[in-house]
Amino acid sequence: MEWDIRPYDGLGPLRLGMSPAEVAALPEMGAPEAVDTAFDGSVVEFRGLFRPACNFAGGRLVVIDTGWRVQGVRFGGAELYRLDPAEAMRLLERAAGGASLDMGTVFFMAIGVNASGFWLEQERRFRDPVRDGQDDRGIAVFARGVFDEFLPEHQPVSFL
């Protein structure tokens, strides 16, 4: 399956703004295996490690989360989890025209994408697949406004 990122629109067949029923109706997704409700009332649906997790607010899809086991997550023709971590971050930064960092997650606000686990903030280095054991990389596509309240806390960062 190819999961092409479409900035501020979706990932593969998933479109931001879909309802839980619309997501479940997609052959690539089906019914969730688990559903969690957060303190703020948002809902996260999980369909295992090999499919995206879907975050809903107000009954609409607002964040699509993937982990490295979701194969085929692509942007600009490149499969992001197969790229060297530095190359993946540079590709996204070039497309977004900049990047920012908040609590270990790199945000590419101009294209509605964030990435975690590629850049290790505490160590100020990229993840090394040979040296680093556990792979916690994640890429998310999000709707406009979802993370705006945290923008004042973001710090500019560049990988170019």
C-alpha positions as CSV (number, residue, x, y, z in Angstrom):
1,M,0.0,0.0,0.0
2,E,1.2,3.5,-0.8
3,W,0.4,6.2,1.7
4,D,1.1,9.4,-0.2
5,I,1.1,12.5,2.0
6,R,-1.0,15.3,0.7
7,P,-0.3,18.5,2.7
8,Y,-3.3,19.6,4.8
9,D,-5.4,17.1,2.9
10,G,-4.6,13.5,3.9
11,L,-2.6,10.3,3.5
12,G,-3.3,7.7,0.9
13,P,-7.1,7.1,0.9
14,L,-7.6,9.0,4.2
15,R,-8.8,12.6,4.0
16,L,-8.7,15.0,6.8
17,G,-12.3,15.8,7.8
18,M,-13.6,12.3,7.3
19,S,-15.9,10.8,10.0
20,P,-15.0,7.6,11.8
21,A,-17.7,5.7,9.7
22,E,-16.1,7.0,6.5
23,V,-12.6,5.8,7.6
24,A,-14.0,2.4,8.7
25,A,-15.6,2.0,5.3
26,L,-12.3,2.2,3.5
27,P,-11.1,-1.3,2.5
28,E,-7.5,-0.3,3.5
29,M,-8.7,0.6,7.0
30,G,-11.8,-1.3,8.2
31,A,-13.1,-1.3,11.8
32,P,-10.7,-0.1,14.5
33,E,-9.1,-2.7,16.9
34,A,-9.1,-0.3,19.8
35,V,-10.5,3.2,20.5
36,D,-9.2,5.6,23.2
37,T,-10.9,8.8,24.3
38,A,-8.6,11.5,25.6
39,F,-9.2,13.9,28.4
40,D,-10.2,16.6,25.9
41,G,-12.8,14.4,24.3
42,S,-10.8,13.6,21.2
43,V,-10.8,10.0,20.0
44,V,-8.0,7.9,18.7
45,E,-8.7,4.8,16.6
46,F,-6.0,2.1,16.3
47,R,-5.8,-0.6,13.6
48,G,-2.6,-2.3,14.5
49,L,1.0,-1.4,13.8
50,F,0.8,-1.6,10.1
51,R,-2.0,0.9,9.5
52,P,-2.2,4.6,10.4
53,A,-3.9,5.6,13.7
54,C,-6.7,8.1,13.2
55,N,-7.3,11.0,15.6
56,F,-10.7,12.6,15.6
57,A,-12.0,15.9,17.2
58,G,-15.6,16.9,16.9
59,G,-16.2,13.7,15.0
60,R,-13.8,14.6,12.2
61,L,-10.4,13.2,11.3
62,V,-7.8,15.8,12.3
63,V,-4.5,13.9,12.7
64,I,-3.3,10.7,10.9
65,D,-0.4,9.1,12.7
66,T,2.0,6.5,11.3
67,G,4.8,4.5,12.8
68,W,7.8,3.1,10.9
69,R,5.9,-0.2,10.4
70,V,3.4,1.5,8.1
71,Q,5.1,0.8,4.8
72,G,4.8,3.1,1.9
73,V,4.5,6.5,3.6
74,R,5.6,8.8,0.8
75,F,6.2,12.4,0.2
76,G,7.5,13.8,-3.1
77,G,7.9,10.3,-4.5
78,A,10.2,9.3,-1.6
79,E,9.4,6.6,0.9
80,L,10.2,8.5,4.1
81,Y,10.8,5.6,6.5
82,R,13.3,4.1,4.0
83,L,15.3,7.2,3.7
84,D,18.2,8.1,5.9
85,P,16.7,10.1,8.8
86,A,18.7,13.3,7.8
87,E,17.6,13.0,4.2
88,A,13.9,12.6,5.2
89,M,14.0,15.7,7.4
90,R,15.8,17.7,4.7
91,L,13.2,16.7,2.1
92,L,10.3,17.8,4.4
93,E,12.1,21.0,5.4
94,R,12.7,22.0,1.8
95,A,9.1,21.4,0.9
96,A,7.8,23.4,3.9
97,G,10.4,26.2,3.7
98,G,11.3,25.7,7.3
99,A,10.9,23.6,10.4
100,S,10.4,24.0,14.1
101,L,10.9,21.8,17.2
102,D,8.7,21.2,20.2
103,M,9.2,18.5,22.8
104,G,11.2,16.3,20.4
105,T,8.8,16.5,17.5
106,V,9.8,18.3,14.3
107,F,7.0,20.3,12.8
108,F,6.7,21.3,9.1
109,M,3.8,23.6,9.6
110,A,3.6,24.9,6.0
111,I,2.7,21.4,4.8
112,G,0.8,20.0,7.8
113,V,3.3,17.3,8.7
114,N,5.3,16.4,11.8
115,A,8.0,13.8,12.5
116,S,9.3,12.3,15.7
117,G,12.2,9.9,16.4
118,F,14.2,11.0,13.3
119,W,16.0,13.9,15.2
120,L,17.0,13.1,18.7
121,E,16.7,16.5,20.4
122,Q,18.4,15.6,23.7
123,E,21.5,14.3,21.9
124,R,21.3,16.8,19.0
125,R,21.7,14.2,16.3
126,F,19.8,12.1,13.8
127,R,18.7,8.6,14.7
128,D,21.3,6.1,13.7
129,P,19.6,2.8,12.6
130,V,22.8,0.8,13.3
131,R,23.6,2.4,16.7
132,D,20.1,3.0,18.1
133,G,18.0,0.0,19.1
134,Q,14.3,0.8,19.5
135,D,12.8,2.5,16.5
136,D,10.2,5.1,17.6
137,R,10.0,7.1,14.4
138,G,6.6,8.5,13.5
139,I,5.2,10.8,10.9
140,A,1.8,12.5,11.1
141,V,-0.3,14.5,8.8
142,F,-2.6,17.1,10.5
143,A,-5.4,19.5,9.7
144,R,-4.9,23.3,9.8
145,G,-5.1,24.7,13.3
146,V,-4.6,21.5,15.2
147,F,-1.2,22.4,16.7
148,D,-1.5,26.2,16.4
149,E,-1.9,26.7,20.1
150,F,1.6,25.3,20.7
151,L,3.3,27.5,18.1
152,P,4.7,30.0,20.7
153,E,6.6,27.0,22.3
154,H,8.2,25.9,19.0
155,Q,11.9,26.6,18.4
156,P,13.2,27.1,14.9
157,V,15.4,24.3,13.7
158,S,17.1,23.6,10.3
159,F,18.6,20.4,8.9
160,L,19.8,22.0,5.6
